[in-house]
Amino acid sequence: ACRSEQLVRDLTGLGFADVTQDYILSKEYVELILQEYNYKLPTGSAKAQVTAQTVYDELRTPVNPRQLQRRPPVVTIMGHVDHGKTTIIDHLRKSSVVSQEHGGITQHIGAFQVVTPVSKKKITFLDTPGHAAFLKMRQRGANITDIIVLVVSIEDSIMPQTVEAIRHAKNSGNETIIAVSKIDKISQPKERERALERVTADLIAHGIPLEQVGGDVQMVPISARTGENMDLLEESIVLLSDVMDIKAENSSKVAAEGWVLESQVNKSVGNVATVLLKKGCLQKGNILVCGNTFCKVRNILDSAGKGVSKAMPSDAVEVIGWKELPEAGDQVIQAKNEATAKKYNAKRMALLEVEAQAANVERLNQERGLSRGLNDGHAADEARENGDEDEDEEQQHLPAGPQKVNFIVKADVTGSVEAINESIGSLGNDEVVCNIVSSGVGPPTGNDLKMAQITNGKILCFNLGSLPSEVINNRSGVDVRQYNVIYKLIEDVTSVLTDSLPAIY
Ligand code: GDP
């Protein structure tokens, strides 16, 4: 007991706040403490840590710049509701490769390809950009889109969701093309001219560098109803993708890589996943890993449901032969053989378990800290009021490592709670991370407020309707924020994390 008391004293000396004998140290802290006691760390510990999320990266073939080949651009259509996205997609789908070959019958598999009328080049369009899978892919740093077509109605010009789409386009680093939609609605040439000028001015005011003012963003006035200028829109996409020089390795010698756009169980063929291929050449008989499952590719279907022999980069195909159903938004990587796939599936599962345990340790510390806080909260409050604590000074002794920003998540149903925890739990970098102190269903309770106060956390409420004013205007001054749209919440958490970083001069 004596030695452990000494350790607790030493740790406090090192700058750990509130350390008691039941405090569980994280691996990072243990490493720091060992350094402090002049212990040499075992070699290899400096190596980048493999996590469940990165373990499949070991299967990838490194990029060989000399093997890069042009691939079709992958395009997402965004814009305000009712500005004509669906109508544009339907129009494009009718001219898609397979619908021309198969009399107009295309299935919705999450993406389709067109061959442009003049230049005869391929474009891949994603047809469900609002989808949860896209959110998941974006959070994993996957930018599966190359070009965003931003639709702006000639009648309404810029609306709230247009502004959001502009922000997204800027943050994602994607190139943008503006499609001014529904031009058939204004037939009088002078009037149409004036309306276009208004849209142009609004876009420029929102920081879009249009060609008209010497920038490089093309603007194409279209009508998806009459088809006017739809060919021009497609050719503008081709022109932009030529400038972007979009490439990938397409040889079957490299490990194929892609993302699951959609997945479902089909009564006759079993588990099916739409895979957007990013690299390599996918063929029957290939072995793929994805999430907790793997696939021996039995069949590959195009968006007409027709069997094809292979898929190339930027193709979206249905892949059949999955052991378990893979999840939309998960990455797919080719493994050499079934034994390797199984080995990596097992490795990932083991890492997931370790990570879950580590997360439990964090929670345990927090709970222990919290119960102490609840027990002697009064004393702590008094101490603070008397100025007994000099927090600034304490900060300087804190061990290095990412700064944690604490959140408490409250939402309408378990599904939302899980979705939010999953979405924001992984946000952050090596300087700052999002830390979910607790989460649950229903409006914030007194305990949640207490917890937020003790951990200096913010309470995030999702889909909870109007909250009691005692919660919103709580006396403890806890920051309670409300959301109805998940990506608004994610954006806000991201900006809180960014804002909490010290300024760099
Ligand atoms: P979304 O919400 O952005 O997908 O918009 P929709 O494609 O569903 O279109 C919203 C409404 O505008 C529908 O009633 C469409 O028929 C209509 N619409 C879409 N594009 C055009 C167009 O080019 N011209 C005209 N006149 N109406 C259009």
Residues whose N, C-alpha, C, O or C-beta is under 5 A from the ligand:
A	BS01	GDP	H80 V81 D82 H83 G84 K85 T86 T87 I88 S181 K182 D184 K185 I222 S223 A224 R225
